[in-house]
Each structure stands twice: as structure tokens, then as C-alpha cells.
Amino acid sequence: MTGSVEPTAAESTERAEIGESTGIAEVTARPGTADLEDVLVGINRLIRRRLRAGLEVPRLRGAEVELLRLVQARPGMRVSEAARELGLAGNSVSTLVKGLTELNLVERVVDPSDGRAALLHITPEAERRLRQWQDRRSALVRSHVERLADVDRAALDAALPALRALAASLREEVESGGAIPASAEEAP
């Protein structure tokens, strides 16, 4: 019989342990998009874990970082605009803004055209923290990509256009207000 050789029980156990310890499911576990989901989520989780280990300042929650990045990209936006963009309730974003203001990461400036509204801006401290996180993340990813075999690096390069198209499709859906209905069986 020619072709691939089935892994031994010990090899299968070792692969399962590696998958559990890295948070990335074994590629042969599920076909198609499920593999892509697992790998993308696993990589993102591992990067966050690795970067959080070296933080010298209190860790921010995901929604706080999303809000900071949004305000960095669109300075002067209102809370209502941020809420719409993030898909959150206005009072939730107001709570995030209050907390980030207390941490000196966001400034609320009175809107000159409507004194009842506030415009959001990130502070120099927030700029510094976001830049530091980005620099550390880039260095981490670069160092691990450089460890890969040439063929794997070429495969990642070849996959980038498809991954960008996937990101653009997801972004368009979010911007148009589209959503996938949740079923009772789905995890939160």
C-alpha cells in the first residue's frame, strides 16, 4: 500500500496536546472555513496572550481598545457615531468613554456646533500605548514568520490577497448593518 501513513496513537495524542496548548485546532480536525476560523482565532489569542505578558500598564479590555483605535482613525467623532460604528448601545460607549477618560486615554471636547454634544479625541498617552502595542505585535509576528520555512512564508504571502478580500467583505457587511442571525445553539 502506498501513500500516507496513518499516525500512531501516540502521535495523535501529541498532536492533540499541541493543539490544546497553542489554542489552534489541528488542521485536519475540520475541513474548510472551520479550519480558517480556528487558526485565525487561535493566532489572535496567542498574540494577545504573549503581548499582555509584557505589559507595564493596566490591561485594557477589547472594547476599550476598539474604541481607542476607532477614535484614533476618526478623531472628533461623537459617542453616538462610535456606538453605531462599534455596534454597541450608546450608554455602553458612554461608559467606555468615561473609563478611558479617567485613565487619561480619551478627551471629550465640547462640539462647537452643538454645545450639548462631545467630540472624542485620544490623548498623547493613548497614542503612545497604541503605537507601543502595534510595534510589539509587529515585532512578535515578524520574528515568528521569519522562523518559518521559505515555502510556508511564500504560502502566507500568497494567502494575503484572499485574507484582505475576506476582511473587506466582513467590513462591508458591518458598515451596511448586516448581521448573521444567532441561533440558540451558538456560543456567545
N, C-alpha and C positions, 0 to 999 in steps of 0.2 A: 504494500500500500504506500503510495507516495502522497506528498502534500504536507499539511501542517500536522504537528504532533500535539495531541491534547495535553494540557498542563497536568502535572501530578496534583494530588490533593494538597500537598504542602505548598506547591507553587500557587495554587488557587487561594489558599488561606493567606499567603504572604501578599498577594495582590489585593485581597480584600482589606488586609490590615493597612497597606499603603494608602488605599483609597480613603479609609476612615481617618487615618492620621493627617492626610492632606486636605480632606474635605472635598476632594474631587473624585467623582464616581469613576470606576473603571470604564474605559471607552466601550468595551464590548457589552456592558451591562444593559443598555437600552439603545435601540437604533435611532438615527435621525436627530430631530430637533431636541429630544430629551438629553442627548449627549452634549449638545451645544449649550443648552441651559445649565446643565450640571457643571460643565467646565468653566463657563463664564462666571457663574455664581461662586464656584469654588475658588477661582483665581482672585476674584474681587475680595472675598472673605479673607483669604490668606494675605493679600496685600495689606488690607486694613489691620489685621492682627499684627503683622510684622511691624507696620509703621506705628501703631499705638504703643508698642513695647518701648519705643524710644522717645515718647512724648515727655516734655518737661513742663507742660502746662496742662490744666484740666482738659479732659477729652470732651469734644462737642458731639452731640447726637447727630445722626444722619440728617434729620430735617433742618437742624441749625446750619449744618454745612451747606445743604442745598440752598437754603435761603441766602447765606453769605455769597455763594457763587452766583446766584441769580442777581443779587443787588450789585455785585462786582461787575457783572456783564451789562446791567442796565441801571446805572446809578440814577437816583431821583424818582424811582418808581414808588407808587403808593402801596399801602398794605393790601388794599383790595386787588390791585394788579398782581401782586406777589401771590396772594391766595389763589387767584384764578390760574396763574401760571403753574403753581405747585399742586393744584387740585386739592387744596385744603380749605377748611372753613376760615372765614375772616378772623374769628376770635382765636383760632389756633395760631394763625400767623401773628396776630397781635401779641399773644403770649410769647411766641418765639422772639419777636422783636424786643419785647420788654426784657427778657432774659439776656439777649445779646447786647442790649443797651447797657444793662448792669455790668456786663463783662467788658465794656468799652470796645465792642466789636462793631456796633451799628450806631449810627447817629440818625435821629429823627429831626428833620428840618421843616419848619412851617412852610407850606406851599404858598408862595406869594400871590397866586391867583385865587386861592381858597384857604383862608386862614383856619378853617376847621380841619383841613387835611394835612397830613405829614408826608414828606418825601424821605425816602430811605437812602442812606449812603453808608458805605463801610468805612471804618476808621483805618488809619495807617497800621494799627496793631493787627487788624483783621487782614489787611493786605499782606503784612509780613507773615502771619500764620498760614494763609492760603498759599503764598509763594513757597514757604518752607516745606509745607506738606507736598506740594507739587514737585519740588526739587528732590525731596527724599523718595517720593513714589517713582519718579523718572529714573533715579539712580538705582533703585531696587530692581525695577523691571529690566532696565538695561543690563545690569550685572547678571541677571538670570538668563536673559535672552542670549547674551554673549557666551554663556556656558553650553548652549545647545549646539548640536551638530549642525554643520552647514545646511544639510538637507532640511532640517527642522526650521532653521531660520528662513530658508527660502520658502517653505510651506507657509509660515506665518506671514511673510511679505505677500505671497500670492493670495492669501485669505483676506487681506486688508480691504480691498475694494468691496467684497461681499459683506464684510462686517460693517463698513461705512454705509452701505445701502440698507442694511438691517437697521442701523441706528437712525438713519434718515426716515425710514418707514415708521419706526416707533415714534419719532419726534413729530412727524406729520399727524399721526393718529392722536397724540396728546394735544397738539395745537388745534385740531379740529373738534376736540371734545369727545372723541370716540373712546369706547371702553369695551372690554370683553366682559359679558355678564358673568358674575360669580355663581357657582353652584354650591349647594350645601356640602358637597364632598370635598371642595377645595380647601386647602390650608390657608390661613390668613396671611 
